[in-house]
Amino acid sequence: MLRLINQIIDFRKLNAGKLTLQPQKADIVRVVKDVVLNFNGYESQRNISLKLNVPVESLPVFIDVQKIEEVLYNLISNAFRHTYDDHSITVSLHVLENDNTASGKQIQITVFNEGREIEEEDRKKIFDRFYKVNENAEGAGIGLSFAKSLVEMHNGTIGVESVAGKGVSFKVILPFTGIEEEDPEIPQPLVEDVLMSFTPEIFEKSLAETGNGQQRLLIAEDNKELGEFLVKVFSRSFHCCYATNGKEAWNMVQDNAPSLIITDVIMPGMNGLELCKKVKETNETCHIPVLLLTAKDAPEQITEGYAHGADAYVTKPFDMKILTSQVARLIQNRELIRNKYRNHNFMVEIDEKISTRDEEFVKRVKEILEENISDPEFNVNKLSQQMNISTTQLYRRLKELTGYSPVELIRVLKLQKAYNLLSKKNNTVKEVCYLTGFNNLSYFIKCFREQFGVTPASFRDNGLKNKEKIEVAKIPD
């Protein structure tokens, strides 16, 4: 039933001139086998034998899998309707040599059924819309016409011939665009193709839990209709920005770094891979998660995406549930990192063996602050100079990674140092105040009480009444 509904939707798109190809690299042998397997239940009903004759090895080609499946379903369904009981249907696939094609090859898919032959007059009209050889036969008379249109969208042909005394043979000829050839231009999916798998209420909860309306999401997509649709969906929980190409997106990243980037791969000018690489190789932006959105789904293409630094990879046509869950995962991972530093007052031991660039950045900030912790004149400007980034970028990156602004972070580390010194009871409160870079004792006492819930003097003499208020040990496993 679902396949019939989808076919009706595609048929209406075809009539409206809005049905487009969504080619992807696929094994045509596997596609044919999978469709044939779905008809296994039909065989026993009328004792019809369904035979399959395809190459043993795989045959990777560029096709729109869903549309080729529709062609096969129509042809095999038609064959079952017109095959005599106790007879057979044979589905075969061959590669033909043809010097008139760019590759010198063609793919031929044949569906032959043992049944009544088709008269020549009927063969001429059989692919006409609403034409039926037998008006009493089931069906609306659009299946073969629709199949012909889908084949022609692939620049292929479809024909029918009667085999005297045996039955009828339908042959589909497709251009052979193999993996050794340059990738063909891949049209972007229409937004309707995404909407078919999109039910707004499904995502309300996950988006609400993930975004807080303050996080920035940058969407780079040259298909304006699809890009605007994604903005509409994610604007429920994020502040969204939209770019139509990689260069425009990079300018936006530099102006106001987002919390996450969703980018198409194939775009004019700077493509998605180049954008991803630039983001990940730039010190000020390498912490930003990048999700690649593309029709290229071959293993080597996915590997290339990750090699450029991508954090996630979603292929077109995509299910919005998958895209939304990936966005949620990436945002939540950043939140976990922030919580790690907040919950432990920035006193997190970093394992150098597994440290990421983000953790290396935080580690470097921590080292600089510890080196200058007794200097009351050490401020955000000096920190940004030693980190070799602007104060704006320093603020954005620290806020994204730790949840602290640079000013807050400097204060937290000073107070943490004060906590450690007072715990040892070797210094007076006033001495600790100046050792940690505070030049005003009253302000130091006020900040310490706000952080730990007790005055410095009381803590030095009595410790914390509630030791759960602070954790300075390593992160629990």
Secondary structure, DSSP 8 states (H G I E B T S, - for coil): -HHHHHHHHHHHHHHHT------EEEEHHHHHHHHHHTTHHHHHHHT-EEEEE--SS--EEEE-HHHHHHHHHHHHHHHHHTB-TT-EEEEEEEEEE-TTSSSSEEEEEEEEE-B----HHHHHHTTSTT--SSTTSSS-S-HHHHHHHHHHHTT-EEEEEEETTTEEEEEEEEE--BTTS---------HHHHHTT--HHHHHHHHHHH--S-SEEEEE-S-HHHHHHHHHHHTTTSEEEEESSHHHHHHHHHHS--SEEEEESS-SSS-HHHHHHHHHHSTTTTTS-EEEEES---HHHHHHHHHTT-SEEEESS--HHHHHHHHHHHHHHHHHHHHHHHHTTT-----TTT--HHHHHHHHHHHHHHHTTT-TT--HHHHHHHHTS-HHHHHHHHHHHHS--HHHHHHHHHHHHHHHHHHHT-S-HHHHHHHTT-S-HHHHHHHHHHHHSS-HHHHHHH--SSGGG---S----
